[in-house]
């Protein structure tokens, strides 16, 4: 069961890295939207407010993705150390991951299977 926990830790680190990339890309897109809103060149866009709203929305979503990434990266590192708090945090993240099709659903189901089995639970007991 230790191999499963190690694999789960690696998967959490990979999922966190993917979300970090999504957050960075989203922040770059938000910067582009804000640049469109502030442009004063010869060609004017008639929707500065829509560009600002788009920029704010993408920024908020990117910040949520960044928080999600950091949580997964922290939990992934703590799972390697077999900390009991990492097991609980991983179970909480697994529930949230279940709605993120398709990889999040697989990761969430695998997390629940590994961490709720008696052998998996035994690894985290002090």
C-alpha positions in Angstrom: 0.0 0.0 0.0 3.0 2.3 0.5 3.5 2.2 -3.3 0.0 3.5 -3.8 0.5 6.3 -1.4 3.8 7.3 -3.2 2.0 7.2 -6.5 -0.9 9.3 -5.1 1.6 11.8 -3.8 3.2 12.0 -7.3 -0.3 12.5 -8.9 -1.1 15.3 -6.4 2.1 17.0 -7.3 1.4 16.6 -11.1 -2.2 17.9 -10.6 -0.9 20.9 -8.6 1.6 21.7 -11.4 -1.1 21.5 -14.0 -3.3 23.9 -12.1 -0.3 26.3 -11.5 0.2 26.4 -15.3 -3.5 27.1 -15.8 -3.3 29.9 -13.2 -0.3 31.5 -14.9 -2.0 31.3 -18.4 -5.2 32.7 -17.0 -3.4 35.7 -15.4 -1.7 36.3 -18.8 -5.1 36.3 -20.5 -6.5 38.6 -17.8 -3.6 41.0 -18.5 -4.5 41.0 -22.2 -8.1 41.8 -21.3 -7.0 44.7 -19.1 -4.7 45.9 -21.9 -7.7 45.9 -24.3 -9.7 47.9 -21.8 -7.0 50.5 -21.4 -6.0 50.8 -25.1 -6.2 54.3 -26.5 -4.8 53.6 -30.0 -6.3 54.7 -33.3 -8.6 51.7 -33.3 -11.0 52.0 -30.4 -12.9 49.2 -29.0 -16.5 50.0 -27.9 -16.5 47.6 -25.0 -14.0 48.7 -22.4 -16.4 47.7 -19.6 -16.8 44.2 -21.1 -13.0 43.8 -21.3 -12.6 44.9 -17.7 -15.3 42.5 -16.6 -13.6 39.7 -18.5 -10.2 40.6 -16.9 -11.7 40.6 -13.4 -13.5 37.3 -14.0 -10.4 35.6 -15.4 -8.3 37.0 -12.6 -10.6 35.6 -9.9 -10.7 32.1 -11.6 -6.9 32.2 -12.0 -6.5 33.0 -8.3 -8.8 30.1 -7.4 -6.7 27.8 -9.6 -3.5 29.1 -8.0 -4.9 28.3 -4.5 -6.0 24.9 -5.7 -2.5 24.3 -7.1 -0.7 25.3 -3.9 -3.0 23.0 -1.8 -2.2 20.1 -4.1 1.5 20.7 -4.0 1.6 21.0 -0.2 -0.5 17.9 0.2 1.6 16.0 -2.3 4.8 16.7 -0.4 3.2 15.9 2.9 1.8 12.6 1.7 5.3 11.4 0.9 6.1 11.9 4.6 3.0 10.0 5.7 1.7 12.8 7.9 -1.8 12.1 9.3 -2.9 15.7 8.5 -1.9 15.1 4.9 -4.3 12.2 4.8 -7.2 14.3 6.0 -6.4 17.2 3.7 -6.0 14.7 0.8 -9.5 13.3 1.5 -10.9 16.8 1.5 -9.3 17.6 -1.8 -10.4 14.3 -3.2 -14.0 15.3 -2.7 -13.5 18.5 -4.6 -11.6 16.7 -7.3 -14.4 14.4 -8.1 -16.3 17.1 -10.1 -13.2 17.9 -12.2 -13.7 15.5 -15.2 -11.9 13.4 -16.2 -8.5 13.4 -14.4 -9.8 15.0 -11.2 -12.5 12.3 -11.0 -10.0 9.6 -11.4 -7.6 11.2 -8.9 -10.4 11.7 -6.4 -11.7 8.1 -6.7 -8.1 6.8 -6.4 -7.4 9.0 -3.4 -10.6 7.7 -1.6 -9.7 4.1 -2.4 -6.1 4.4 -1.2 -6.7 6.5 1.9 -9.9 4.8 3.2 -8.7 1.2 3.0 -7.5 -0.2 6.3 -4.0 -0.8 5.0 -3.8 2.8 3.7 -5.2 4.2 7.0 -2.7 2.2 8.9 0.3 3.9 7.2 -0.7 7.2 8.6 -1.3 6.2 12.2 1.5 7.2 14.6 
